[in-house]
Amino acid sequence: MTTTLEESMNLFSKIPQIEHAYPIVRKDEDTANTTKPTVITIADSFFWQFFNGPFAWSFTDMKYWYYFSSIYPDSYQNPITTKEIDLVEELTTGMLSLFWLQQQT
């Protein structure tokens, strides 16, 4: 017999079942001839789940400036920081600059 968490809580009434918003993300296999933009994202650690996940499929070249300091994926092989590059050139050569902001908790 399988017991759900709700059943094991010995509640007075049932927990209402609500529909949650979960994205459906898929990658089209026929993207070889598709033009994709390049992007530079300046964000905190929350962005890792997007950088290493399906969000990266949408871009040809995706750079992640972790806390406006370390630059990934370049820092995987050789550590590089924003102090070592020409910021104006980097920000103007990309097709898109994304600034990922979130409220502190």
Contacts in CASP RR format, 6 or more apart in sequence:
PFRMAT RR
TARGET T0000
AUTHOR 0000-0000-0000
METHOD contacts of the structure
MODEL  1
MTTTLEESMNLFSKIPQIEHAYPIVRKDEDTANTTKPTVITIADSFFWQF
FNGPFAWSFTDMKYWYYFSSIYPDSYQNPITTKEIDLVEELTTGMLSLFW
LQQQT
6 14 0 8 1.000
6 15 0 8 1.000
25 54 0 8 1.000
27 54 0 8 1.000
27 57 0 8 1.000
31 57 0 8 1.000
35 60 0 8 1.000
36 58 0 8 1.000
36 59 0 8 1.000
36 60 0 8 1.000
37 58 0 8 1.000
37 59 0 8 1.000
37 60 0 8 1.000
37 94 0 8 1.000
37 95 0 8 1.000
37 96 0 8 1.000
38 59 0 8 1.000
38 60 0 8 1.000
38 61 0 8 1.000
38 62 0 8 1.000
38 63 0 8 1.000
38 93 0 8 1.000
38 94 0 8 1.000
38 95 0 8 1.000
38 96 0 8 1.000
39 59 0 8 1.000
39 61 0 8 1.000
39 62 0 8 1.000
39 63 0 8 1.000
39 94 0 8 1.000
39 95 0 8 1.000
39 96 0 8 1.000
39 97 0 8 1.000
39 98 0 8 1.000
40 63 0 8 1.000
40 65 0 8 1.000
40 90 0 8 1.000
40 91 0 8 1.000
40 94 0 8 1.000
40 96 0 8 1.000
40 97 0 8 1.000
40 98 0 8 1.000
41 47 0 8 1.000
41 51 0 8 1.000
41 62 0 8 1.000
41 63 0 8 1.000
41 64 0 8 1.000
41 65 0 8 1.000
41 97 0 8 1.000
41 98 0 8 1.000
41 99 0 8 1.000
41 100 0 8 1.000
42 65 0 8 1.000
42 68 0 8 1.000
42 97 0 8 1.000
42 98 0 8 1.000
42 99 0 8 1.000
42 100 0 8 1.000
43 64 0 8 1.000
43 65 0 8 1.000
43 66 0 8 1.000
43 67 0 8 1.000
43 98 0 8 1.000
43 99 0 8 1.000
43 100 0 8 1.000
44 66 0 8 1.000
44 67 0 8 1.000
44 100 0 8 1.000
44 102 0 8 1.000
45 66 0 8 1.000
45 67 0 8 1.000
46 100 0 8 1.000
46 102 0 8 1.000
47 64 0 8 1.000
47 66 0 8 1.000
47 100 0 8 1.000
50 56 0 8 1.000
51 62 0 8 1.000
51 64 0 8 1.000
51 72 0 8 1.000
56 62 0 8 1.000
59 96 0 8 1.000
62 73 0 8 1.000
63 71 0 8 1.000
63 72 0 8 1.000
63 73 0 8 1.000
63 74 0 8 1.000
63 90 0 8 1.000
64 71 0 8 1.000
64 72 0 8 1.000
64 73 0 8 1.000
65 71 0 8 1.000
65 72 0 8 1.000
65 82 0 8 1.000
66 72 0 8 1.000
68 82 0 8 1.000
69 81 0 8 1.000
69 82 0 8 1.000
70 79 0 8 1.000
70 80 0 8 1.000
70 81 0 8 1.000
71 80 0 8 1.000
71 81 0 8 1.000
71 82 0 8 1.000
71 85 0 8 1.000
74 80 0 8 1.000
91 97 0 8 1.000
END
